[in-house]
Amino acid sequence: MARKYSKKASAKVGRAMKKRKAGTLKSGRSGRKVKSRKQAIAIALSEARAEGKKVPKKAAKKKKTAKKSKRKAKR
């Protein structure tokens, strides 16, 4: 089976995790320290995508459906 991520992308994630553990990984605009594991992975994959490495596209966000009010349905 083919790899989902390239080896270079996996290496990026590994480096991001080490930086997070050391407390030197910072988020984009705000420059705040990254504490969550998920955010560290997201940053690494984003950087890998920007460099043109083999990384799957971001998942599309699901649209919320409008719920009808129960009160109006009873009347």
C-alpha positions as a Markdown table, in Angstrom:
| # | Residue | x | y | z |
|---|---|---|---|---|
| 1 | Met | 0.0 | 0.0 | 0.0 |
| 2 | Ala | 1.2 | 3.5 | -0.8 |
| 3 | Arg | 2.3 | 5.9 | 1.9 |
| 4 | Lys | -0.3 | 8.5 | 2.9 |
| 5 | Tyr | 2.4 | 11.1 | 3.8 |
| 6 | Ser | 5.9 | 11.4 | 2.3 |
| 7 | Lys | 9.0 | 10.6 | 4.5 |
| 8 | Lys | 10.0 | 14.3 | 4.4 |
| 9 | Ala | 6.5 | 15.3 | 5.7 |
| 10 | Ser | 6.8 | 12.7 | 8.5 |
| 11 | Ala | 10.2 | 14.2 | 9.4 |
| 12 | Lys | 8.7 | 17.6 | 9.6 |
| 13 | Val | 6.1 | 16.3 | 12.1 |
| 14 | Gly | 8.8 | 14.7 | 14.2 |
| 15 | Arg | 10.8 | 18.0 | 14.3 |
| 16 | Ala | 7.6 | 19.9 | 15.2 |
| 17 | Met | 6.9 | 17.5 | 18.1 |
| 18 | Lys | 10.5 | 18.0 | 19.4 |
| 19 | Lys | 10.1 | 21.8 | 19.2 |
| 20 | Arg | 6.7 | 21.6 | 21.0 |
| 21 | Lys | 8.3 | 19.5 | 23.8 |
| 22 | Ala | 11.1 | 22.0 | 24.2 |
| 23 | Gly | 8.6 | 24.8 | 24.2 |
| 24 | Thr | 10.0 | 26.6 | 21.2 |
| 25 | Leu | 7.2 | 25.9 | 18.6 |
| 26 | Lys | 5.1 | 29.0 | 18.0 |
| 27 | Ser | 1.9 | 29.5 | 16.0 |
| 28 | Gly | 1.7 | 31.7 | 13.0 |
| 29 | Arg | 0.4 | 35.2 | 13.4 |
| 30 | Ser | 0.1 | 35.4 | 17.2 |
| 31 | Gly | 3.4 | 33.8 | 17.9 |
| 32 | Arg | 2.1 | 32.1 | 21.0 |
| 33 | Lys | 3.7 | 28.8 | 22.2 |
| 34 | Val | 2.0 | 25.7 | 20.9 |
| 35 | Lys | 0.9 | 23.4 | 23.7 |
| 36 | Ser | -1.4 | 20.9 | 21.9 |
| 37 | Arg | -0.2 | 17.9 | 20.0 |
| 38 | Lys | -2.8 | 18.3 | 17.3 |
| 39 | Gln | -1.8 | 21.9 | 16.6 |
| 40 | Ala | 1.8 | 20.9 | 16.3 |
| 41 | Ile | 0.9 | 18.2 | 13.8 |
| 42 | Ala | -1.3 | 20.7 | 11.9 |
| 43 | Ile | 1.6 | 23.3 | 11.7 |
| 44 | Ala | 4.0 | 20.7 | 10.4 |
| 45 | Leu | 1.7 | 19.3 | 7.7 |
| 46 | Ser | 0.9 | 22.9 | 6.7 |
| 47 | Glu | 4.6 | 23.7 | 6.3 |
| 48 | Ala | 5.1 | 20.4 | 4.3 |
| 49 | Arg | 2.2 | 21.3 | 2.0 |
| 50 | Ala | 3.7 | 24.7 | 1.4 |
| 51 | Glu | 7.0 | 23.0 | 0.4 |
| 52 | Gly | 5.2 | 20.7 | -2.1 |
| 53 | Lys | 5.6 | 17.5 | -0.1 |
| 54 | Lys | 3.1 | 14.6 | -0.5 |
| 55 | Val | 0.4 | 15.4 | 2.1 |
| 56 | Pro | -3.3 | 14.8 | 1.7 |
| 57 | Lys | -5.5 | 17.9 | 1.3 |
| 58 | Lys | -7.3 | 19.4 | 4.4 |
| 59 | Ala | -10.6 | 17.8 | 5.1 |
| 60 | Ala | -13.6 | 19.9 | 4.0 |
| 61 | Lys | -15.7 | 21.4 | 6.7 |
| 62 | Lys | -19.2 | 20.0 | 7.1 |
| 63 | Lys | -22.1 | 22.5 | 6.6 |
| 64 | Lys | -24.6 | 22.8 | 9.4 |
| 65 | Thr | -28.2 | 22.2 | 8.5 |
| 66 | Ala | -30.9 | 24.6 | 9.8 |
| 67 | Lys | -33.0 | 23.0 | 12.6 |
| 68 | Lys | -36.7 | 23.8 | 12.7 |
| 69 | Ser | -38.0 | 25.1 | 16.0 |
| 70 | Lys | -40.0 | 22.5 | 18.0 |
| 71 | Arg | -42.4 | 25.2 | 19.2 |
| 72 | Lys | -43.4 | 26.2 | 15.7 |
| 73 | Ala | -44.1 | 22.6 | 14.8 |
| 74 | Lys | -46.5 | 22.1 | 17.7 |
| 75 | Arg | -48.7 | 25.1 | 16.8 |
